Amino acid sequence: MRYKREGSIKHKANRLAELSGLSKLGVSIVAGFLVLEANAADLMQYPQSVFQQTGAQQAGDTKIPDNHIGAFFGVSPSYSGSNKFSKTALPDVDVTIDKRIFINTDNGVGAYLINQDGWTFGPSMFVRLGRYQMSQSSLRGLHTIKSTPEIRLSGGYDFGVWDVSAAFSHDVEGGGGNTFELKASTTLPVASKLYVMPSVSMMLADRELMNTWYRITEGESAQTRYKAYHPRSGIESVGSAVSVTYLLDKNWAPFAKLDLRYLMGPAANSPLTSNRVQATFGVGMSYLFD
């Protein structure tokens, strides 16, 4: 399989940086998307059997079971745009029942309307966690964002070597608003019982969602050090993540995760944003089963 020359991709990314003011990290993330785009046709034509054979040889014929239940412990930004971290403990779940009902950390609880020939599509319910002004001194005087249920429509296609997915989300309560997320991921068996799972993503948000999380009203501006700000719709963030899993046996697997989000446009320009780079990292343990 031939890959596109890196020189032209780097030139495109640097040119975009000149026009948009991206930092070096932003250029790197954008370059990752350009690499994915440039090599999409080659990846789709890459023989799936070759990848599976290579994985089986490297991983000693060990296969990761389809379902898992576990917990993740780590740190994440105290709120979107914060330069401070808070401890976090979250479930790490991915369970599908009879190829129809699913429960997972990414999309909540839902049902597949389509789940065949590599395609998945279905609605689900999820909870978007809120933001409370008393949790950080930098939020005092600003509006509270309550946790809200979300309705989601998500779908994807498994190309064999990598997966592509998309999800549309609507906040039922709170400030409302909608997001649309694109994601591409793969699983790489790098050694016996050791798997690396990288991914890239992009999040778009409408005006209501942006204003819920990043606006500063005139009244809030008068009570705080922040200038009034009313963001528009646009790209909220691009990101890259990697998870490393080691199979202790057929049922237990410790893992480590690093998730980087780079805030863009209206989100990055908010007076609330102290750091455009939003990092979540930590470790966990999962129980695996078919």
C-alpha angles and dihedrals in degrees: 000000000000121000125210117257113273093218095070091044092051090048091053092048093048091048089053089049091054091052099042105029096241119169123235090269090052090050090052093051093046090048088055090057090048091052090051091049094045094051100036094105093048092048092051090053095046108113109255091207091060091053092047092048092050091047092050092050094048096042096044093244089299113148127198109236116243098242134050141172121195149122136260125211122188147096131287137173112292088234135347107293096017124136091206129080135224129197115255137191117189138167117255106208137161114163129154121190119205090339088286115073117054136187117186142151095243101051108015122222119344150124131255114236087183125027111152143094091021094306125116129180134159149124125263144173121240138170121234108206117233138227124242123201095219092058092076133022089226089063098052112120092024129107120274118239111211122212108263138193116247133207112218137191111194135173142164149171129231110219091184096244095048141004128231121198140173132195133191115200131190123193108227097198138015115044092340118217139146137248134193120201130192121195138178122190143164141188119233121193100210100169142352106314091347121116131181118200114191125180142175126208145177128205125202122190135189126234094267093054093045091050092049092058107024111026127109113201123214089251092052091047090056091054098043142038092258126104118235111269134178112185126208128221120280145103107340097188148334121216151180128207139180131194124191119201129186120195109223089181138326092297111029130062131167115207143185127210137196119185121183123190122186112203114226140197115330093014093049093047095055116114085230092064110095095163127025091199110079113189129188119182140160147111137269149168129238135195109219128207141155 
